[in-house]
Amino acid sequence: MLSDIKGIFFDLDGCIYRGKTPIPGVGDTIAYLKSKGLKIIYLTNNASRSQKEYVEHFKSMGLDAVESEFYTSGMATVEYMYKKYGAGHKVYVVGGSALKSLFKERGFIIVDEEHAKEADFVVSCFDPEFNFKRLEAACYAIQYGAKFIATNLDMVLPVEDGYRPGAGAMAAAISAATKVKPFLIGKPSKIIVEMALKYSGLKRDEALIVGDKVETDIIAAKRARMKSALVLTGVTKAEDLKRIPERYYPDIVLESVNDLEKLF
C-alpha cells in the first residue's frame, strides 16, 4: 500500500507536538524516515508562524528541521490570491506578522483598522490578540465589499493541558456578525494540499498525509485523492473511530507518528 510513497505531509499541532511539548520519540522517528529517503513536509493549517519561526519552535523542543520543510496555510493563501487576483490589492489581516509579511512579499498592501473599509480582502488566521476592535474592522471591511478568505477554520489547537481556541473560532465570530462565510484555503480544502504537492515536487500518489483530525487532515487527503494516516495523539481519540463515516475513514490508524517506523 505504501510502496510508492516518497514523502510524508505531517500536520503539526497534535501530531508532532502539543503546544511546546513534542510527542515522545518523534525526533527519532523523523530522523528514521529521512534516513529511508522520504521527503518530509510539515503541512500545517496554523499560519501564525513563518517558516523561520517554525524552525526556531522546533529547536526549542529539541527537534531538527529546515525552513523549506514547512508549508503553511498562510503560504498557500497568499500564493492562491496572488495567482487568482494579482498583487496590489488591499488586505485587512486578522492575524499576526507572519501572515502580513507573506502578503507584503507578494506585493499586497496591508491596511490597518483605521482603513479597513478600503480593503479588497479580509483574510483571517489564528490571532492570539483577536479583540473587538479587530472584529469590528473585519466586519466593516466586509460590509464595504471586501471578500472574506480564511487560511483555516480549525476551532481548536491541541496544547499540553487541553485546547486553545483556533482560527476557526475567530472566523466564526466574523461570520456571525456579517452572515458571510469565508472561502477556505487550508485543510480540509484540497487547495492547500495541491499547492503543497507542487511546492514539494511530489505527485499525489507519492505522498502520505498524516494528521490528528478527521475533519481537516483526513478529509483533505480524501478530497485530494491521497493516502492518509490518522494519529491518536491530538483531537481524534480511539473512542471517536466508530463515529467516522466510512467515506472519511483513514487508510491507516496509528497510536502516534512513531508507529510509522513499522511501515517504512
Phi, psi and omega in degrees: 000323183253014185294334181267358185287127179244352180203160180232129174263107181265134164288165181253290183298120180086354181244307177265325179206167171236111183066246180250016183241117179290152172297130183308130177083358187295325179299316179294322180295315179298317178299320179297314181297321178294324180294339177272004177087011181279136175280133181251127174233128176266102185261098188243142173285341185282108183261016185279348179238150172278171176302316180298319180292327176293321177300316179296320177298318177298313181300323180296339179257005180080022180251145180262140176195162174238158187303320185293349180278353183255132174226116187254164176294335175293316178298316180295320181296312181296317180294319179298313182293324179296316182288325184276321188245339183084168182283172174094350180281153180270133185232129169262118184259122168267093187167188187258195187292331182298313181290320179299320179297320178299318179295317180298320180297332180265006174089014174276158180253121179273128176250149180265185183300325182295333185241021184299329181296342180273353187292142172273335182220145164250124179239124183249145171212189178296126184225098182294349178251020179301132181210184183298321182300318180288322176298315180299316181297317179297319180295317178297317180301315181291321176303325183269013170109000180292141173283143183255118180236136178247130174295322176198165181234031177294120182287330182222158173239123179293132174229179187304319187253019179144235182222150172250152175300139181256188182299328181297328178293323179288318177296325180295324178295318179294317179296321181297322182281328186256344186063026179244127177271139181284155170277125188264133177257317185284177178304137017271008175297144177281352182301309182296324181292315180294325177289326177292324176299314179297318180298319185275340184081011180264153173270159185299331180272004180254358184236144176250129176266127181239127180201176185253359183234125175296318187297338180243293187297310186286318178296322176300317179297316180297316181294329179269002180059050180236160177286150184221151174226130179258129174256150186257028182259002183234238186289312182279130180249167182303323182290346180276343188301321183291347181262001181280125177302146184304321184292343180249009183288133182295156177292327182223142173241128183235147175296319177202174179299337181299334180291347177296335180298334180282346186256348182232000000 
